[in-house]
Amino acid sequence: SLLLDDYASDDTFNCIFNFSETFLPHGMFQRLVCLCVEYVSRESVTNASFIIRKNFAQFERFRGQSVELSEQNQMITLNTSGNTSDIIAIIQSMLSKTNNNVMNGRLKWRTLALDESTGRFELWQEKLQAVNNNLNLDSFLNCL
């Protein structure tokens, strides 16, 4: 693991990547954290800061926002202070890339996002294709 100490989350998040349909492989959260560190390092012009624990990571300046990831049971949770759609699209792309490269596409998960108007978690659809098109993740993900 990255670090030996756990982090007790306050259970506030606005997205869930739920792997309970199959399983969350050991090391998947750590791979995701490494990809996020690389992404923030390439994106940030100045002083990117990180807090990384065994089951938790916090990134400042992740597309100009604070982002927290946490591993809980068969889920990875996301909490962000800003445009959730952009961050979900980035994390979803990173998970897909890892799934294709490492798991041969066998990993299954459901992405649930908090609907601010209802306060409920709804299945996040690829309806945000415009968001994905504007992020230009291809060049970043292809170099990994």
Secondary structure as a PSIPRED ss2 file (coil, helix, strand):
# PSIPRED VFORMAT (PSIPRED V4.0)

   1 S C   1.000  0.000  0.000
   2 L C   1.000  0.000  0.000
   3 L C   1.000  0.000  0.000
   4 L C   1.000  0.000  0.000
   5 D C   1.000  0.000  0.000
   6 D C   1.000  0.000  0.000
   7 Y C   1.000  0.000  0.000
   8 A C   1.000  0.000  0.000
   9 S C   1.000  0.000  0.000
  10 D C   1.000  0.000  0.000
  11 D C   1.000  0.000  0.000
  12 T C   1.000  0.000  0.000
  13 F C   1.000  0.000  0.000
  14 N C   1.000  0.000  0.000
  15 C E   0.000  0.000  1.000
  16 I E   0.000  0.000  1.000
  17 F E   0.000  0.000  1.000
  18 N E   0.000  0.000  1.000
  19 F C   1.000  0.000  0.000
  20 S C   1.000  0.000  0.000
  21 E C   1.000  0.000  0.000
  22 T C   1.000  0.000  0.000
  23 F C   1.000  0.000  0.000
  24 L C   1.000  0.000  0.000
  25 P C   1.000  0.000  0.000
  26 H C   1.000  0.000  0.000
  27 G C   1.000  0.000  0.000
  28 M H   0.000  1.000  0.000
  29 F H   0.000  1.000  0.000
  30 Q H   0.000  1.000  0.000
  31 R H   0.000  1.000  0.000
  32 L H   0.000  1.000  0.000
  33 V H   0.000  1.000  0.000
  34 C H   0.000  1.000  0.000
  35 L H   0.000  1.000  0.000
  36 C H   0.000  1.000  0.000
  37 V H   0.000  1.000  0.000
  38 E H   0.000  1.000  0.000
  39 Y H   0.000  1.000  0.000
  40 V H   0.000  1.000  0.000
  41 S H   0.000  1.000  0.000
  42 R H   0.000  1.000  0.000
  43 E H   0.000  1.000  0.000
  44 S C   1.000  0.000  0.000
  45 V C   1.000  0.000  0.000
  46 T C   1.000  0.000  0.000
  47 N C   1.000  0.000  0.000
  48 A C   1.000  0.000  0.000
  49 S C   1.000  0.000  0.000
  50 F E   0.000  0.000  1.000
  51 I E   0.000  0.000  1.000
  52 I E   0.000  0.000  1.000
  53 R C   1.000  0.000  0.000
  54 K C   1.000  0.000  0.000
  55 N C   1.000  0.000  0.000
  56 F E   0.000  0.000  1.000
  57 A E   0.000  0.000  1.000
  58 Q E   0.000  0.000  1.000
  59 F E   0.000  0.000  1.000
  60 E E   0.000  0.000  1.000
  61 R E   0.000  0.000  1.000
  62 F E   0.000  0.000  1.000
  63 R C   1.000  0.000  0.000
  64 G C   1.000  0.000  0.000
  65 Q E   0.000  0.000  1.000
  66 S E   0.000  0.000  1.000
  67 V E   0.000  0.000  1.000
  68 E E   0.000  0.000  1.000
  69 L E   0.000  0.000  1.000
  70 S E   0.000  0.000  1.000
  71 E E   0.000  0.000  1.000
  72 Q E   0.000  0.000  1.000
  73 N C   1.000  0.000  0.000
  74 Q C   1.000  0.000  0.000
  75 M E   0.000  0.000  1.000
  76 I E   0.000  0.000  1.000
  77 T E   0.000  0.000  1.000
  78 L E   0.000  0.000  1.000
  79 N E   0.000  0.000  1.000
  80 T E   0.000  0.000  1.000
  81 S C   1.000  0.000  0.000
  82 G C   1.000  0.000  0.000
  83 N C   1.000  0.000  0.000
  84 T H   0.000  1.000  0.000
  85 S H   0.000  1.000  0.000
  86 D H   0.000  1.000  0.000
  87 I H   0.000  1.000  0.000
  88 I H   0.000  1.000  0.000
  89 A H   0.000  1.000  0.000
  90 I H   0.000  1.000  0.000
  91 I H   0.000  1.000  0.000
  92 Q H   0.000  1.000  0.000
  93 S H   0.000  1.000  0.000
  94 M H   0.000  1.000  0.000
  95 L H   0.000  1.000  0.000
  96 S H   0.000  1.000  0.000
  97 K H   0.000  1.000  0.000
  98 T H   0.000  1.000  0.000
  99 N H   0.000  1.000  0.000
 100 N H   0.000  1.000  0.000
 101 N H   0.000  1.000  0.000
 102 V H   0.000  1.000  0.000
 103 M C   1.000  0.000  0.000
 104 N C   1.000  0.000  0.000
 105 G C   1.000  0.000  0.000
 106 R C   1.000  0.000  0.000
 107 L C   1.000  0.000  0.000
 108 K C   1.000  0.000  0.000
 109 W C   1.000  0.000  0.000
 110 R E   0.000  0.000  1.000
 111 T E   0.000  0.000  1.000
 112 L E   0.000  0.000  1.000
 113 A E   0.000  0.000  1.000
 114 L E   0.000  0.000  1.000
 115 D E   0.000  0.000  1.000
 116 E C   1.000  0.000  0.000
 117 S C   1.000  0.000  0.000
 118 T C   1.000  0.000  0.000
 119 G C   1.000  0.000  0.000
 120 R E   0.000  0.000  1.000
 121 F E   0.000  0.000  1.000
 122 E E   0.000  0.000  1.000
 123 L E   0.000  0.000  1.000
 124 W C   1.000  0.000  0.000
 125 Q C   1.000  0.000  0.000
 126 E H   0.000  1.000  0.000
 127 K H   0.000  1.000  0.000
 128 L H   0.000  1.000  0.000
 129 Q H   0.000  1.000  0.000
 130 A H   0.000  1.000  0.000
 131 V H   0.000  1.000  0.000
 132 N H   0.000  1.000  0.000
 133 N H   0.000  1.000  0.000
 134 N H   0.000  1.000  0.000
 135 L H   0.000  1.000  0.000
 136 N C   1.000  0.000  0.000
 137 L C   1.000  0.000  0.000
 138 D H   0.000  1.000  0.000
 139 S H   0.000  1.000  0.000
 140 F H   0.000  1.000  0.000
 141 L H   0.000  1.000  0.000
 142 N H   0.000  1.000  0.000
 143 C C   1.000  0.000  0.000
 144 L C   1.000  0.000  0.000
